[in-house]
Amino acid sequence: MKKDTHPEYMEAKVTCACGNVLTTRSTVKEMHVNTCSQCHPFYTGKAKYIDTEGRVERFRKRYAQATTD
């Protein structure tokens, strides 16, 4: 491997908007993010699945007929 061609890989501090601080490794020393695993609705279990157009029901109806034929 050639010298001085790759950036330095160091410990990095990732700060979320909710206040959570993570430590990882990166070529950037400090990062700021809007969401993390502590505040994202998918990971906290507060995610809501909204089916406003009835797509799931239409799918089930369409393929229920195909499997019974």
Contact map, one row per residue, 1 for C-alpha under 8 A:
111000000000000000000000000000000000000000000000000000000000000000000
111110000000000000000000000000000000000000000000000000000000000000000
111111000000000000000000000000000000000000000000000000000000000000000
011111100000000000000000000000000000000000000000000000000000000000000
011111100000000000000000000000000000000000000000000000000000000000000
001111110000000000000000000000000000000000000000000000000000000000000
000111111000000000000000001000000000000000000000000000000000000000000
000001111100000000000000001000000000000000000000000000000000000000000
000000111110000000000000111100000000000000000000000000000000000000000
000000011111000000000000111110000000000000000000000000000000000000000
000000001111100000000011110010000000000000000000000000000000000000000
000000000111110000000011111111100000000000000000000000000000000000000
000000000011111000001111000011100000000000000000000000000000000000000
000000000001111100001111000001111000000000000000000000000000000000000
000000000000111110111100000001111000000000000000000000000000000000000
000000000000011111111000000000011111000000000000000000000000000000000
000000000000001111110000000000011110000000000000000000000000000000000
000000000000000111110000000000000110001000000000000000000000000000000
000000000000001111111000000000000000000000000000000000000000000000000
000000000000001111111100000000000001010000000000000000000000000000000
000000000000111100111110000000000000000000000000000000000000000000000
000000000000111000011111000000000000000000000000000000000000000000000
000000000011110000001111100000000000000000000000000000000000000000000
000000000011110000000111110000000000000000000000000000000000000000000
000000001111000000000011111000000000000000000000000000000000000000000
000000001111000000000001111110000000000000000000000000000000000000000
000000111101000000000000111110000000000000000000000000000000000000000
000000001101000000000000011111100000000000000000000000000000000000000
000000000111100000000000011111100000000000000000000000000000000000000
000000000001111000000000000111110000000000000000000000000000000000000
000000000001111000000000000111111000000000000000000000000000000000000
000000000000011110000000000001111100000000000000000000000000000000000
000000000000011110000000000000111111000000000000000000000000000000000
000000000000000111000000000000011111000000000000000000000000000000000
000000000000000111000000000000001111111100000000000000000000000000000
000000000000000100010000000000001111111100000000000000000000000000000
000000000000000000000000000000000011111100110000000000000000000000000
000000000000000000010000000000000011111100110000000000000000000000000
000000000000000001000000000000000011111110110000000000000000000000000
000000000000000000000000000000000011111111110000000000000000000000000
000000000000000000000000000000000000001111111110000000000000000000000
000000000000000000000000000000000000000111111110000000000000000000000
000000000000000000000000000000000000111111111100000000000000000000000
000000000000000000000000000000000000111111111110000000000000000000000
000000000000000000000000000000000000000011111110000000000000000000000
000000000000000000000000000000000000000011111111000000000000000000000
000000000000000000000000000000000000000011011111100000000000000000000
000000000000000000000000000000000000000000000111110000000000000000000
000000000000000000000000000000000000000000000011111000000000000000000
000000000000000000000000000000000000000000000001111100000000000000000
000000000000000000000000000000000000000000000000111111110000000000000
000000000000000000000000000000000000000000000000011111100000000000000
000000000000000000000000000000000000000000000000001111100000000000000
000000000000000000000000000000000000000000000000001111111100000000000
000000000000000000000000000000000000000000000000001111111110000000000
000000000000000000000000000000000000000000000000001001111111000000000
000000000000000000000000000000000000000000000000000001111111100000000
000000000000000000000000000000000000000000000000000001111111110000000
000000000000000000000000000000000000000000000000000000111111111000000
000000000000000000000000000000000000000000000000000000011111111100000
000000000000000000000000000000000000000000000000000000001111111110000
000000000000000000000000000000000000000000000000000000000111111111000
000000000000000000000000000000000000000000000000000000000011111111100
000000000000000000000000000000000000000000000000000000000001111111110
000000000000000000000000000000000000000000000000000000000000111111111
000000000000000000000000000000000000000000000000000000000000011111111
000000000000000000000000000000000000000000000000000000000000001111111
000000000000000000000000000000000000000000000000000000000000000111111
000000000000000000000000000000000000000000000000000000000000000011111
